[in-house]
Amino acid sequence: MRSRDSGRTWGEKRVIDDETHRFSQTEDVPVAQLSDGSLIVNTYSWTVSALPAGAEVKGANRYAINDVGGHPYIPVFEGTSLLRSVDQGRTWSPRQRIRMEGLGRFGARAPVTEMPDGSLFLAVHAKHGRFDRFRSYLIRSRDHGKTWGELTPMAGKKDDQRTFVEPFVLVRKNGDMIAMYRTSGVLDRYVYQNESTDGGKSWTEPHNTELYGFPSFLMELKDGRILWLRGYRRQPYGLRAVLSRDGGKTWDAKNEIVLRDDGGTSDLGYPSAVEFEDGRVLVVYWFNQEKEGDPESETRYLAGTFFKP
């Protein structure tokens, strides 16, 4: 969708990807504009696969489904693909699957980022086997996204009891990089953070921010402060923001900004934001106001909030 009045109203809805004919569904479609004016979207996708007649779904696959005839299907993760537009989003290329040597199929929540030298990077999460935990990596392209390489570990080790997924990386104006991770496991589920001062070639050990919410979005405001946005999936469900005045070393949790606290369930979040010249920020996110016993309230939708941090 496109807005011509700084996000107040939206129209010109276009379908940029549709492979429903083969039951393929995309998730997370962040868009980035490159220095040549082209647009690039990275998205990961799922399809379904029918099991043989009489087969039973074993294990704790809570996503297994049955069709109307009772035949079992399981979801199949397809990995991450790129779509491109060279006409300001009017038309889009078909999916281009990203393949990375040494890494299986992976997901990515944040958009492709272009570096000053013209290279691209993408922060991704993957695991190396059925019983492995998810870890996060940085991959790079030096040919505008045609091929990818330079696999760099960001967070997570083989023996970790915690997963690190949906990494978001902010490249600051001074070139330093800050990453935030959604975590899960037998320990806590706080957001973890680490940093790089060499363009993403190496990363510090992730540390606990002791703040909850996921996934994250980071942006450096015009005045140098860093704004951190995240969905809040505990009651009261909603959207929260916090600021840093020292380059991400500390966060002003005592003055956390509650943007929304009227969500119906935890199925919300995934914010993105833009700052306008007057200092206002528009945050766009996924939301619901579901009420128990009211089927008409179950709709999930995109919402936007203006505020001045």
DATA-V994550 format. One record per pair of residues at least 12 apart in sequence whose ideal C-beta (glycine too) atoms are under 10 Angstrom apart, sorted by the first residue. I is the first residue (numbers start at 0). J is the second residue. If there is no record, write none. Layout:
i,j
I,J
I,J
This chain:
i,j
0,12
0,13
0,88
0,283
0,301
1,13
1,87
1,88
1,89
2,281
2,283
2,303
5,273
5,275
5,276
5,277
5,279
5,281
5,305
6,273
6,275
6,279
6,281
6,282
6,283
6,303
6,305
7,281
7,303
7,305
9,283
9,301
9,303
11,88
11,89
13,84
13,88
13,89
13,90
13,91
14,91
15,28
15,30
15,38
15,40
15,42
15,82
15,83
15,84
15,88
15,90
15,91
15,92
16,28
16,40
16,42
16,44
16,80
16,82
16,91
16,92
16,93
16,94
18,44
18,46
18,77
18,80
18,93
18,94
21,46
21,47
22,45
22,46
22,47
22,48
22,72
22,74
22,75
23,44
23,45
23,46
23,47
23,75
23,77
23,80
23,94
24,44
24,45
24,46
24,47
24,74
24,77
25,40
25,42
25,43
25,44
25,45
25,77
25,79
25,80
25,82
25,94
26,42
26,43
26,44
26,45
26,106
26,108
26,269
27,40
27,41
27,42
27,43
27,44
27,79
27,106
27,107
27,108
27,109
27,110
27,165
27,214
27,269
28,40
28,41
28,42
28,43
28,82
28,110
29,41
29,42
29,107
29,108
29,109
29,110
29,111
29,121
29,167
29,216
29,269
29,271
30,42
30,82
30,84
30,88
30,110
30,111
30,271
31,109
31,110
31,111
31,112
31,113
31,119
31,121
32,84
32,87
32,88
32,110
32,113
33,83
33,111
33,112
33,113
33,117
33,119
33,143
33,144
34,113
34,115
34,117
35,85
35,113
35,117
35,143
36,84
36,85
36,86
36,87
37,83
37,84
37,85
37,86
37,87
37,88
37,143
37,144
38,82
38,83
38,84
38,85
38,86
38,87
38,88
38,91
39,81
39,82
39,83
39,84
39,92
39,95
39,110
39,111
39,113
39,119
39,121
39,143
39,144
40,80
40,81
40,82
40,83
40,84
40,88
40,91
40,92
40,94
40,110
40,111
41,79
41,80
41,81
41,82
41,95
41,97
41,106
41,107
41,108
41,109
41,110
41,111
41,119
41,121
41,123
41,144
42,79
42,80
42,81
42,82
42,94
42,106
42,107
43,76
43,77
43,78
43,79
43,80
43,97
43,104
43,105
43,106
43,107
43,108
43,123
43,124
44,75
44,76
44,77
44,78
44,79
44,80
44,94
44,96
44,104
44,106
45,62
45,74
45,75
45,76
45,77
45,78
46,72
46,74
46,75
46,76
46,77
47,62
47,63
47,64
47,66
47,72
47,73
47,74
47,75
48,71
48,72
48,73
48,74
48,75
49,66
49,70
49,71
49,72
49,73
50,63
50,65
50,70
50,71
50,72
50,73
51,70
51,71
52,70
52,71
53,70
53,71
54,70
54,71
54,73
55,71
56,71
56,72
56,73
58,129
60,73
60,74
62,74
75,104
76,103
76,104
76,105
76,106
77,94
77,96
77,104
78,96
78,97
78,98
78,99
78,102
78,103
78,104
78,105
78,106
78,107
78,123
78,125
79,94
79,95
79,96
79,97
79,98
79,99
79,104
79,105
79,106
79,107
79,121
79,123
79,125
79,138
79,147
80,93
80,94
80,95
80,96
80,97
81,94
81,95
81,96
81,97
81,111
81,119
81,121
81,140
81,143
81,144
81,145
81,147
82,94
82,95
83,95
83,143
83,144
95,144
95,145
97,111
97,121
97,123
97,138
97,140
97,144
97,145
97,146
97,147
98,146
98,147
99,121
99,123
99,125
99,136
99,138
99,139
99,146
99,147
99,148
99,149
99,150
100,138
100,146
100,147
100,148
100,150
101,125
101,127
101,136
101,138
101,148
101,150
102,123
102,125
102,126
102,127
102,134
102,136
102,138
102,147
102,150
103,125
103,126
103,127
103,128
103,131
104,123
104,125
104,126
105,121
105,123
105,124
105,125
105,126
105,133
105,134
105,135
105,136
105,138
106,123
106,124
106,125
106,133
106,164
106,165
107,121
107,122
107,123
107,124
107,125
107,135
107,136
107,138
107,165
107,166
107,167
108,122
108,123
108,124
108,164
108,165
108,166
108,167
108,181
108,213
108,214
108,215
108,216
108,269
109,121
109,122
109,123
109,165
109,166
109,167
109,168
109,169
109,178
109,179
109,214
109,215
109,216
109,217
109,271
110,122
110,167
110,168
110,271
111,140
111,144
112,137
112,168
112,169
112,170
112,176
112,199
113,140
113,143
113,144
113,170
114,139
114,141
114,170
114,174
114,198
114,199
115,170
115,174
115,198
116,141
116,198
117,140
117,141
117,142
117,143
118,139
118,140
118,141
118,142
118,143
118,149
118,198
119,138
119,139
119,140
119,141
119,142
119,143
119,144
119,147
120,137
120,138
120,139
120,140
120,147
120,149
120,151
120,168
120,170
120,176
120,198
120,199
121,136
121,137
121,138
121,139
121,140
121,144
121,147
121,166
121,168
122,135
122,136
122,137
122,138
122,151
122,153
122,154
122,165
122,166
122,167
122,168
122,176
122,178
122,179
122,180
122,199
123,135
123,136
123,137
123,138
123,147
123,150
123,153
123,164
123,165
123,166
124,136
124,153
124,154
124,155
124,162
124,163
124,164
124,165
124,166
124,180
124,181
125,138
125,150
125,155
125,164
126,155
126,162
126,164
127,157
128,157
131,155
131,157
131,159
131,162
132,155
132,156
132,157
132,158
132,159
132,160
132,161
132,162
132,163
132,164
132,183
132,184
133,154
133,155
133,159
133,161
133,162
133,163
133,164
133,165
133,180
133,181
133,182
133,183
133,184
134,152
134,153
134,154
134,155
134,156
134,157
134,159
134,162
134,163
134,164
134,166
134,180
135,151
135,152
135,153
135,154
135,155
135,162
135,163
135,164
135,165
135,166
135,167
135,168
135,178
135,180
135,181
135,191
135,193
135,202
135,205
136,149
136,150
136,151
136,152
136,153
136,154
136,155
136,163
136,166
137,149
137,150
137,151
137,152
137,153
137,166
137,168
137,176
137,178
137,195
137,198
137,199
137,200
137,202
138,150
138,151
139,151
139,198
139,199
139,200
149,199
149,200
151,195
151,198
151,199
151,200
151,201
151,202
152,201
152,202
153,166
153,168
153,176
153,178
153,180
153,193
153,195
153,199
153,201
153,202
153,205
154,166
154,178
154,179
154,180
154,182
154,191
154,192
154,193
154,202
154,203
154,204
154,205
155,180
155,182
155,191
155,205
156,204
159,182
159,184
159,186
159,205
160,184
160,185
160,186
161,180
161,182
161,183
161,184
161,185
161,186
161,187
161,188
161,189
161,191
161,205
161,207
162,180
162,181
162,182
162,183
162,184
162,188
163,178
163,180
163,181
163,182
163,183
163,184
163,191
163,193
163,205
164,180
164,181
164,182
164,183
164,213
164,214
165,179
165,180
165,181
165,182
165,213
165,214
165,215
165,269
166,178
166,179
166,180
166,181
166,191
166,193
166,205
166,214
166,215
167,179
167,180
167,181
167,190
167,213
167,214
167,215
167,216
167,217
167,227
167,228
167,229
168,195
168,199
168,202
168,217
169,194
169,215
169,216
169,217
169,218
169,219
169,225
169,226
169,227
169,247
170,195
170,198
170,199
170,217
170,219
171,194
171,217
171,219
171,223
171,225
171,246
171,247
172,219
172,221
172,223
173,196
173,219
173,223
173,246
174,195
174,196
174,197
174,198
175,194
175,195
175,196
175,197
175,198
175,246
175,247
176,193
176,194
176,195
176,196
176,197
176,198
176,199
176,202
176,247
177,192
177,193
177,194
177,195
177,215
177,217
177,219
177,225
177,227
177,243
177,246
177,247
177,248
178,191
178,192
178,193
178,194
178,195
178,199
178,202
178,203
178,205
178,215
178,217
178,247
179,191
179,192
179,193
179,205
179,208
179,210
179,212
179,213
179,214
179,215
179,216
179,217
179,227
179,229
179,247
180,192
180,193
180,205
180,208
180,213
180,214
180,215
181,212
181,213
181,214
181,215
181,229
181,230
181,268
182,205
182,207
182,213
183,213
186,207
187,207
187,209
187,211
188,211
188,212
188,213
188,232
188,233
189,207
189,208
189,209
189,210
189,211
189,212
189,213
190,205
190,207
190,208
190,209
190,210
190,211
190,212
190,213
190,214
190,215
190,227
190,229
190,250
191,204
191,205
191,206
191,207
191,208
191,209
192,205
192,206
192,207
192,208
192,210
192,215
192,217
192,227
192,247
192,248
192,250
193,205
193,206
194,206
194,246
194,247
194,248
208,227
208,229
208,241
208,247
208,249
208,250
208,252
209,250
209,252
210,227
210,229
210,231
210,239
210,241
210,250
210,252
210,255
211,229
211,231
211,232
211,233
211,239
212,227
212,228
212,229
212,230
212,231
212,232
212,233
212,237
212,238
212,239
212,240
212,241
212,255
212,268
212,270
213,229
213,230
213,231
213,232
213,268
213,269
214,228
214,229
214,230
214,268
214,269
214,270
215,227
215,228
215,229
215,230
215,268
215,269
215,270
216,228
216,229
216,230
216,240
216,268
216,269
216,270
216,271
216,272
216,282
216,283
216,284
217,229
217,243
217,247
217,272
218,271
218,272
218,273
218,274
218,280
218,282
218,308
219,243
219,246
219,247
219,274
220,242
220,272
220,274
220,278
220,280
220,308
221,274
221,275
221,276
221,278
222,244
222,274
222,278
222,308
223,243
223,244
223,245
223,246
224,242
224,243
224,244
224,245
224,246
224,251
224,308
225,241
225,242
225,243
225,244
225,245
225,246
225,247
225,248
225,250
226,240
226,241
226,242
226,243
226,256
226,272
226,274
226,280
226,282
226,308
227,239
227,240
227,241
227,242
227,243
227,247
227,250
227,251
227,255
227,270
228,240
228,241
228,256
228,258
228,268
228,269
228,270
228,271
228,272
228,280
228,282
228,284
228,304
228,308
229,241
229,268
229,269
229,270
229,284
230,259
230,262
230,265
230,266
230,267
230,268
230,269
230,270
230,284
230,285
230,286
231,255
231,257
231,258
231,259
231,260
231,262
231,265
231,267
231,268
232,262
232,264
232,265
232,266
232,267
232,268
233,265
234,260
234,262
234,264
234,265
235,257
235,259
235,260
235,261
235,262
236,259
236,260
236,261
236,262
236,263
236,264
236,265
236,266
236,267
236,268
236,286
236,287
236,288
236,289
237,257
237,258
237,259
237,260
237,261
237,262
237,267
237,268
237,284
237,286
238,256
238,257
238,258
238,259
238,260
238,261
238,262
238,267
238,268
238,269
238,270
238,282
238,284
238,285
238,286
238,302
238,304
239,252
239,255
239,256
239,257
239,258
239,259
239,260
239,268
239,270
240,254
240,255
240,256
240,257
240,258
240,270
240,272
240,280
240,282
240,304
240,306
240,308
241,253
241,254
241,255
241,256
241,308
242,254
242,255
242,256
242,308
256,306
256,308
258,270
258,280
258,282
258,284
258,304
258,305
258,306
259,282
259,284
259,286
259,288
259,302
259,304
261,286
261,288
262,286
262,287
262,288
262,289
262,302
263,286
263,287
263,288
263,289
263,290
263,291
263,293
263,296
263,297
263,299
264,287
264,288
264,289
264,290
264,291
264,297
264,299
265,287
266,285
266,286
266,287
266,289
266,297
266,299
267,284
267,285
267,286
267,287
267,288
267,289
267,299
267,300
267,302
268,284
268,285
268,286
269,283
269,284
269,285
269,286
269,301
270,282
270,283
270,284
270,285
270,303
270,304
271,283
271,284
271,303
272,284
272,303
272,304
272,306
272,308
274,307
274,308
275,305
275,307
277,307
278,307
278,308
279,305
279,306
279,307
279,308
280,304
280,305
280,306
280,307
280,308
281,303
281,304
281,305
281,306
282,302
282,303
282,304
282,305
282,306
283,301
283,302
283,303
283,304
284,300
284,301
284,302
284,303
284,304
285,299
285,300
285,301
285,302
286,298
286,299
286,300
286,301
286,302
286,303
286,304
287,299
287,300
287,302
288,300
288,302
